[in-house]
Amino acid sequence: MRIHFIAIGGSAMHNLALALYQKGYTITGSDDTIFEPSKSRLEAKGLLPKEFGWFESNITTDLDAVILGMHAKPDNLELKRAIELGVTMYSYPEFLYEQSKLKTRVVIAGSHGKTSITSMILHVLHYRGISVDYMVGAQLEGFDTMVHLTEENEFMILEGDEYLSSPIDRRPKIHLYKPNIALISGIAWDHINVFPTFDNYVEQFRIFLDTITNGGILVYNEEDMEVKTIVENNERPVKKYPYGTLEFYIKNGITYIDTPDGDIPLEIFGNHNLQNLAGAKWICQHMGVDEEDFYEAITSFKGASKRLEKIAQNNSSVIFKDFAHSPSKVEATTKAVKDQYESRTVIACLELHTYSSLNAEFLQEYKGTLDPADIAVVFYSPDAVKIKQLEEVSVDQIKNAFQRDNLIVYTNPSKFKEFLFAQNLDNSALLLMSSGNYGGLSFDEVSKLID
């Protein structure tokens, strides 16, 4: 098949392009700019566009399909040409459904924990030698790509994002997968530029429940009240399996969980990860992995990239980076680090980087989220606020929103770096939470602070 990608450079899109290339498809693509690591990975397979930009000549009638990425705009030249010529066009999730419609689809959904749970499942299956197709939102240890597609595998594991499918398809991605087995980890308002009210956001998950196939399986976090409510009110003919936080204790900085075969140590920690692990266990059991084999495999799981990822450690200090940016993730991650390192000084640094987090009204959702930390710092760039065409946010607004008297706020990247590198990190745990890089901070440099 000949497939053309409009906006091939995105994290998800370039991984799908590589997966299809590995499957033997002929792949072309375009984009107006491509950053690392996408650029090098595409170049290594000869898939990097020869010239950046959008060109009508890329779209011809001999294409089998066009896959449209979110980075493209509705007036994109190639998109308009594809519509004009009547070329078959898919959004990213539509195409994944097409590739998996004859398989058993397992969809992991929720406002938080999706990547971690999907990663746990894939780690266990890989450990047990069970081959599956998959799409996950992070690069995993032992896996070449974030997307893997075959003709022969029975299962397809999909990380179910609730964001929009494409510039011309306003449906959330999770509405398109039609799972046979589904999981919902939690619901906490996000993507406010698309879902302006909390109820509008919750409604997307109600719709998701209605897409589960008749007789399918639903695994859900019963400790999340929003999830529990929508699941209990749903009358679809599916089998429901609740889960909650596993029993655990912390000894000498290591988390142990209670299992039928005794206490086992984990590489990961935090209540949210112990919840995620319980959900992953149910999914693996429904895929044929028994409890004992699950526990044996999960002890070696180190976490997904940028999810409480340990970037440096010595005898008295540790540094983590984490993708956390939404309020629920920030609170859960900060609490997890303080619980794990009770006797250490926890320095929590949060970059407000996304559209939602920089929205003046939404800021109130962050109240108390950094309270578990001994030292709490917020960084944001006024330039990012302007680029996103949002109402200007002041330092006082940030402080009022977090409701923490000693909150430190920086808007200048150099000043933030100066502060960070001046800290005494003996007997500490430094937590860097962001979906960005604090205006150009090198995490490699940061990791050397405790060499």
FIRO-544996 format. One record per residue (C-alpha): x, y, z. Coordinates in steps of 0.5 Angstrom, whole numbers, padded with zeros to 4 digits, always signed. Layout:
! FIRO-544996
XYZ ...
This chain:
! FIRO-544996
+0000+0000+0000 +0002+0007-0001 +0001+0012+0005 +0002+0019+0005 +0002+0023+0012 +0000+0030+0012 +0004+0032+0019 +0009+0026+0019 +0014+0029+0024 +0009+0029+0031 +0011+0024+0036 +0005+0019+0035 +0005+0020+0027 +0012+0019+0026 +0012+0013+0030 +0006+0010+0026 +0010+0012+0019 +0016+0008+0022 +0011+0002+0024 +0008+0002+0017 +0015+0002+0014 +0017-0004+0018 +0010-0007+0015 +0012-0006+0008 +0008+0000+0006 +0011+0005+0002 +0011+0011+0006 +0011+0019+0004 +0010+0025+0009 +0010+0032+0009 +0011+0037+0015 +0013+0045+0016 +0018+0043+0021 +0021+0037+0024 +0024+0036+0031 +0029+0031+0034 +0028+0025+0035 +0023+0025+0030 +0028+0028+0025 +0033+0023+0026 +0029+0017+0026 +0025+0018+0020 +0032+0020+0016 +0035+0013+0018 +0029+0010+0014 +0029+0015+0008 +0022+0018+0010 +0024+0025+0012 +0021+0030+0007 +0026+0033+0002 +0024+0039+0003 +0019+0042+0009 +0013+0045+0007 +0006+0043+0004 +0006+0041-0003 +0000+0040-0007 +0004+0035-0012 +0005+0030-0006 -0003+0028-0007 -0004+0024-0013 -0010+0019-0014 -0005+0013-0014 -0004+0014-0006 -0008+0008-0003 -0009+0013+0003 -0008+0020+0007 -0007+0020+0014 -0008+0027+0017 -0004+0029+0023 -0007+0034+0028 -0001+0039+0027 -0004+0041+0020 -0009+0046+0019 -0016+0045+0016 -0014+0050+0010 -0008+0046+0009 -0006+0045+0002 -0005+0038+0002 -0011+0036+0006 -0015+0041+0001 -0012+0037-0005 -0014+0030-0002 -0021+0032-0001 -0021+0035-0008 -0018+0028-0011 -0023+0024-0007 -0017+0020-0004 -0019+0016+0002 -0017+0020+0008 -0016+0017+0016 -0015+0021+0022 -0009+0017+0026 -0015+0014+0031 -0019+0012+0025 -0013+0008+0021 -0011+0005+0028 -0018+0002+0028 -0018+0000+0021 -0011-0004+0022 -0014-0007+0029 -0022-0008+0027 -0021-0016+0026 -0017-0016+0033 -0019-0016+0040 -0018-0009+0042 -0016-0007+0049 -0017+0001+0050 -0014+0004+0056 -0017+0011+0058 -0017+0016+0063 -0015+0023+0065 -0009+0020+0068 -0005+0014+0068 -0006+0012+0061 +0001+0011+0059 +0003+0008+0065 -0002+0003+0065 -0001+0001+0058 +0007+0001+0059 +0006-0004+0065 +0001-0008+0061 +0006-0008+0055 +0012-0010+0060 +0009-0016+0063 +0007-0019+0056 +0014-0017+0053 +0017-0021+0059 +0012-0027+0058 +0014-0027+0051 +0007-0025+0049 +0007-0021+0042 +0001-0016+0041 +0000-0010+0037 +0000-0004+0040 +0000+0004+0041 +0003+0007+0047 +0005+0015+0048 +0012+0014+0051 +0018+0011+0048 +0019+0004+0052 +0025+0000+0054 +0026-0006+0050 +0021-0003+0045 +0024+0000+0038 +0017+0004+0037 +0011+0007+0040 +0007+0003+0035 +0007-0004+0032 +0002-0007+0027 +0002-0014+0024 -0003-0018+0021 -0002-0024+0025 -0003-0022+0033 -0009-0023+0036 -0009-0017+0041 -0008-0009+0040 -0007-0005+0046 -0009+0002+0045 -0007+0008+0049 -0014+0012+0049 -0013+0019+0048 -0019+0024+0049 -0016+0029+0045 -0019+0031+0038 -0018+0026+0032 -0016+0031+0027 -0017+0038+0025 -0023+0036+0021 -0026+0031+0026 -0028+0034+0033 -0029+0027+0036 -0024+0025+0041 -0020+0019+0039 -0023+0014+0044 -0029+0015+0041 -0027+0011+0035 -0023+0005+0037 -0029+0001+0039 -0026-0004+0045 -0027-0011+0047 -0024-0010+0053 -0023-0003+0056 -0020+0001+0062 -0022+0008+0065 -0017+0010+0070 -0019+0017+0073 -0023+0023+0071 -0020+0030+0072 -0022+0036+0068 -0017+0037+0062 -0016+0040+0055 -0021+0046+0057 -0020+0049+0050 -0024+0043+0047 -0028+0042+0053 -0030+0048+0056 -0034+0045+0062 -0033+0039+0067 -0039+0036+0065 -0038+0037+0058 -0031+0033+0059 -0034+0028+0063 -0039+0026+0057 -0034+0024+0053 -0032+0018+0058 -0040+0017+0058 -0040+0016+0050 -0033+0012+0051 -0037+0007+0055 -0042+0006+0050 -0037+0004+0045 -0035-0002+0048 -0037-0008+0044 -0043-0012+0047 -0041-0017+0052 -0034-0014+0053 -0030-0012+0059 -0030-0006+0063 -0024-0005+0068 -0025+0001+0072 -0022+0005+0078 -0027+0005+0083 -0023+0010+0088 -0025+0015+0083 -0032+0018+0084 -0033+0021+0077 -0031+0014+0074 -0035+0010+0079 -0041+0014+0078 -0041+0014+0070 -0040+0006+0070 -0045+0005+0075 -0050+0009+0071 -0048+0005+0065 -0053+0000+0062 -0049-0003+0057 -0049-0011+0057 -0041-0011+0059 -0038-0015+0065 -0035-0010+0070 -0029-0011+0074 -0027-0005+0079 -0020-0004+0082 -0017+0000+0087 -0010+0002+0090 -0006-0005+0092 -0004-0006+0099 +0003-0003+0100 +0009-0001+0105 +0015+0003+0104 +0022+0000+0107 +0029+0004+0106 +0026+0008+0100 +0023+0002+0097 +0016+0000+0096 +0013-0007+0097 +0006-0010+0095 +0003-0015+0099 +0001-0021+0094 -0001-0029+0095 +0006-0031+0094 +0009-0026+0099 +0011-0019+0099 +0015-0017+0093 +0019-0010+0092 +0018-0005+0086 +0022-0001+0082 +0016+0004+0082 +0012+0008+0087 +0006+0012+0089 -0001+0011+0091 -0003+0013+0083 +0002+0008+0081 +0000+0002+0086 -0007+0004+0083 -0005+0004+0076 -0001-0003+0077 -0008-0006+0080 -0012-0004+0073 -0006-0007+0069 -0006-0013+0073 -0014-0014+0071 -0012-0013+0064 -0007-0018+0063 -0011-0023+0067 -0016-0022+0062 -0011-0023+0056 -0009-0030+0059 -0003-0028+0064 -0005-0031+0071 -0004-0027+0077 +0003-0030+0079 +0006-0029+0073 +0004-0022+0073 +0007-0020+0079 +0014-0024+0077 +0014-0019+0071 +0012-0013+0074 +0018-0013+0079 +0023-0011+0074 +0018-0005+0071 +0022+0001+0072 +0016+0006+0069 +0015+0010+0063 +0019+0015+0060 +0018+0022+0063 +0013+0019+0068 +0017+0019+0075 +0023+0018+0071 +0029+0018+0075 +0035+0022+0072 +0040+0022+0077 +0041+0019+0084 +0047+0018+0089 +0047+0016+0097 +0043+0022+0099 +0039+0025+0093 +0035+0023+0087 +0032+0027+0081 +0026+0026+0078 +0023+0029+0071 +0016+0028+0070 +0011+0029+0065 +0006+0032+0070 +0002+0038+0068 -0005+0037+0070 -0007+0039+0077 -0009+0031+0079 -0002+0029+0076 +0002+0034+0079 -0002+0033+0086 -0001+0025+0086 +0006+0026+0083 +0009+0031+0089 +0005+0027+0094 +0008+0020+0091 +0015+0023+0092 +0014+0026+0099 +0011+0019+0101 +0017+0015+0099 +0022+0020+0101 +0019+0023+0108 +0026+0024+0111 +0028+0028+0105 +0027+0035+0103 +0023+0035+0097 +0024+0041+0092 +0018+0040+0087 +0018+0045+0081 +0013+0045+0076 +0012+0049+0069 +0006+0051+0067 +0006+0050+0059 +0000+0047+0057 -0006+0051+0054 -0010+0049+0060 -0005+0050+0065 -0004+0057+0063 -0011+0059+0063 -0013+0064+0068 -0020+0061+0070 -0017+0054+0070 -0011+0056+0075 -0016+0055+0081 -0016+0048+0080 -0008+0048+0082 -0010+0050+0089 -0006+0045+0094 -0003+0041+0089 +0004+0043+0091 +0003+0042+0098 +0006+0036+0100 +0013+0039+0098 +0018+0042+0102 +0020+0047+0097 +0015+0049+0091 +0017+0053+0085 +0013+0055+0079 +0016+0057+0072 +0012+0060+0067 +0014+0064+0061 +0009+0070+0059 +0012+0069+0052 +0008+0062+0052 +0002+0066+0054 +0002+0071+0048 +0004+0065+0043 -0003+0061+0046 -0007+0068+0045 -0009+0067+0052 -0010+0073+0057 -0004+0075+0061 -0003+0071+0068 +0001+0075+0073 +0005+0072+0079 +0000+0074+0084 -0005+0070+0080 -0001+0064+0080 +0001+0065+0088 -0007+0066+0089 -0009+0060+0085 -0004+0055+0089 -0006+0058+0096 +0001+0057+0098 +0005+0063+0102 +0012+0061+0101 +0011+0059+0093 +0017+0061+0089 +0015+0063+0082 +0020+0065+0076 +0018+0067+0069 +0025+0068+0067 +0029+0061+0065 +0036+0064+0067 +0033+0066+0074 +0030+0059+0075 +0036+0055+0073 +0040+0060+0077 +0036+0058+0083 +0036+0051+0081 +0043+0050+0081 +0044+0054+0087 +0040+0049+0091 +0044+0044+0096 +0041+0038+0094 +0044+0033+0100 +0039+0029+0103 +0034+0031+0098 +0029+0029+0092 +0028+0034+0086 +0022+0033+0082 +0022+0037+0075 +0015+0037+0073 +0013+0039+0066 +0011+0038+0059 +0016+0043+0056 +0024+0044+0058 +0023+0051+0063 +0025+0055+0057 +0031+0051+0055 +0034+0047+0061 +0038+0041+0060 +0036+0035+0064 +0043+0032+0063 +0046+0038+0066 +0041+0038+0072 +0043+0030+0073 +0050+0032+0074 +0048+0036+0080 +0049+0030+0084 +0054+0027+0081 
